[in-house]
Amino acid sequence: MSFLGGDITEIVCKHPELGDFRFETKSNESYTMDRGGYRNNDDANAVTGAGKSINQKNRVRWSLEGPIMLDFNSTDKSVEDLAEHPEDGTWVISHISGAIYQGKGTVVGDLSSDTNSAQMGIKISGGGKLEKI
């Protein structure tokens, strides 16, 4: 069996009030994906005085982080609009393998752009889980 990694080919947001947005990605860039759900806290001291384990389980939100392409000739400010809007959109993330993920969320964190490489680092995050569809 082999393992297939590679490009995120498309990021789409379907927002109930702002409409649909498609964000271009760049080939051969790494993206960090966390599908969300429950995590067990990694604490070496999570043990009772009698030596029994204490398992602290917490929910974490899903996220995708990496670069999207920017056109500095454009007046498009969709990333900023999505970050400012109080309502979540439905995000669909496509991988070169054919895998497609979906979750409700919004743009979080800083919105800094690189004028030389025409890229912006973006982090998208939401509640629940990022589901493979």
Backbone hydrogen bonds in HBPLUS format (Angstrom, degrees):
<---DONOR---> <-ACCEPTOR-->    atom                        ^
c    i                          cat <-CA-CA->   ^        H-A-AA   ^      H-
h    n   atom  resd res      DA  || num        DHA   H-A  angle D-A-AA Bond
n    s   type  num  typ     dist DA aas  dist angle  dist       angle   num
A0096-ILE N   A0007-ASP O   2.86 MM  89  5.42 151.8  1.94 171.2 169.6     1
A0009-THR N   A0094-SER O   2.82 MM  85  5.55 141.7  1.97 134.7 146.3     2
A0094-SER N   A0010-GLU O   2.94 MM  84  5.17 170.9  1.95 152.8 155.4     3
A0023-PHE N   A0011-ILE O   2.75 MM  12  5.23 174.6  1.75 169.0 170.6     4
A0012-VAL N   A0092-VAL O   2.91 MM  80  5.13 164.5  1.93 151.3 156.4     5
A0092-VAL N   A0012-VAL O   2.80 MM  80  5.13 159.3  1.85 150.2 155.9     6
A0013-CYS N   A0021-PHE O   2.82 MM   8  5.11 159.0  1.86 146.2 153.1     7
A0021-PHE N   A0013-CYS O   2.77 MM   8  5.11 154.0  1.84 151.2 159.3     8
A0014-LYS N   A0090-THR O   2.82 MM  76  5.10 164.0  1.84 145.2 150.5     9
A0090-THR N   A0014-LYS O   2.95 MM  76  5.10 172.7  1.96 135.0 135.9    10
A0015-HIS N   A0019-GLY O   2.76 MM   4  4.97 163.0  1.79 143.9 143.5    11
A0019-GLY N   A0015-HIS O   3.18 MM   4  4.97 146.8  2.29 123.6 127.8    12
A0069-MET N   A0024-GLU O   2.93 MM  45  5.45 160.0  1.97 141.5 145.9    13
A0032-THR N   A0065-GLU O   2.81 MM  33  5.11 158.9  1.86 148.8 154.6    14
A0065-GLU N   A0032-THR O   2.85 MM  33  5.11 148.2  1.95 141.5 151.6    15
A0034-ASP N   A0063-SER O   2.87 MM  29  5.15 164.6  1.89 150.6 152.3    16
A0063-SER N   A0034-ASP O   2.80 MM  29  5.15 154.5  1.86 146.7 152.1    17
A0130-LEU N   A0035-ARG O   2.89 MM  95  4.65 161.7  1.92 129.8 135.7    18
A0037-GLY N   A0060-VAL O   3.09 MM  23  5.53 155.7  2.15 157.7 150.4    19
A0060-VAL N   A0037-GLY O   2.74 MM  23  5.53 160.2  1.77 164.8 171.6    20
A0039-ARG N   A0058-ASN O   2.80 MM  19  5.47 157.2  1.85 154.6 161.5    21
A0058-ASN N   A0039-ARG O   2.88 MM  19  5.47 161.3  1.91 161.4 164.9    22
A0041-ASN N   A0056-GLN O   2.74 MM  15  5.37 170.4  1.75 167.2 170.5    23
A0046-ALA N   A0043-ASP O   2.99 MM   3  5.37 162.8  2.02 120.9 121.6    24
A0047-VAL N   A0045-ASN O   2.76 MM   2  5.48 135.8  1.96 107.0  92.8    25
A0054-ILE N   A0046-ALA O   2.95 MM   8  4.93 162.0  1.99 128.6 123.5    26
A0048-THR N   A0052-LYS O   2.75 MM   4  5.17 160.9  1.78 149.2 155.3    27
A0051-GLY N   A0048-THR O   2.88 MM   3  5.10 161.2  1.91 109.4 115.1    28
A0062-TRP N   A0126-GLY O   2.97 MM  64  5.48 135.9  2.17 155.2 160.8    29
A0126-GLY N   A0062-TRP O   3.10 MM  64  5.48 149.7  2.20 134.6 141.0    30
A0064-LEU N   A0124-ILE O   2.88 MM  60  5.30 147.0  1.99 149.8 158.0    31
A0124-ILE N   A0064-LEU O   2.86 MM  60  5.30 164.1  1.88 156.2 161.0    32
A0066-GLY N   A0122-ILE O   3.02 MM  56  5.62 156.7  2.08 155.6 162.6    33
A0122-ILE N   A0066-GLY O   2.86 MM  56  5.62 168.6  1.87 149.6 152.5    34
A0068-ILE N   A0120-MET O   2.83 MM  52  5.38 153.6  1.90 147.0 154.7    35
A0120-MET N   A0068-ILE O   2.86 MM  52  5.38 149.3  1.95 152.3 159.7    36
A0070-LEU N   A0118-ALA O   2.72 MM  48  5.00 156.4  1.78 136.1 134.8    37
A0074-SER N   A0071-ASP O   3.01 MM   3  5.50 160.2  2.05 115.0 121.4    38
A0081-ASP N   A0077-LYS O   2.93 MM   4  6.22 159.5  1.97 153.4 160.2    39
A0082-LEU N   A0078-SER O   2.89 MM   4  6.05 159.9  1.93 150.4 154.7    40
A0083-ALA N   A0079-VAL O   3.00 MM   4  6.22 155.3  2.07 146.4 153.4    41
A0084-GLU N   A0080-GLU O   2.94 MM   4  6.13 148.1  2.04 148.3 156.6    42
A0085-HIS N   A0081-ASP O   3.07 MM   4  6.15 140.5  2.23 144.4 153.9    43
A0089-GLY N   A0105-GLY O   2.94 MM  16  5.61 160.8  1.98 164.2 157.8    44
A0105-GLY N   A0089-GLY O   2.92 MM  16  5.61 155.7  1.98 157.6 164.7    45
A0091-TRP N   A0103-GLY O   2.77 MM  12  5.38 172.4  1.78 165.1 162.7    46
A0103-GLY N   A0091-TRP O   3.05 MM  12  5.38 148.8  2.15 143.1 151.8    47
A0093-ILE N   A0101-TYR O   2.82 MM   8  5.10 161.6  1.85 145.9 152.3    48
A0101-TYR N   A0093-ILE O   2.86 MM   8  5.10 162.2  1.89 147.5 153.5    49
A0095-HIS N   A0099-ALA O   2.88 MM   4  5.29 162.2  1.91 167.9 168.6    50
A0098-GLY N   A0095-HIS O   2.90 MM   3  5.61 167.8  1.92 126.0 130.1    51
A0133-ILE N   A0100-ILE O   2.77 MM  33  5.64 163.7  1.80 152.9 158.7    52
A0102-GLN N   A0131-GLU O   2.79 MM  29  5.29 149.4  1.88 145.2 155.5    53
A0131-GLU N   A0102-GLN O   2.88 MM  29  5.29 148.6  1.98 161.3 150.9    54
A0106-THR N   A0125-SER O   2.91 MM  19  5.71 156.7  1.97 155.5 153.3    55
A0125-SER N   A0106-THR O   2.96 MM  19  5.71 163.3  1.99 161.9 163.8    56
A0108-VAL N   A0123-LYS O   2.87 MM  15  5.63 168.5  1.88 155.3 158.1    57
A0114-ASP N   A0119-GLN O   2.69 MM   5  5.26 171.9  1.69 166.0 168.1    58
A0118-ALA N   A0114-ASP O   3.00 MM   4  5.72 121.9  2.35 145.6 159.3    59
A0119-GLN N   A0114-ASP O   3.35 MM   5  5.26 148.3  2.45 137.0 142.5    60
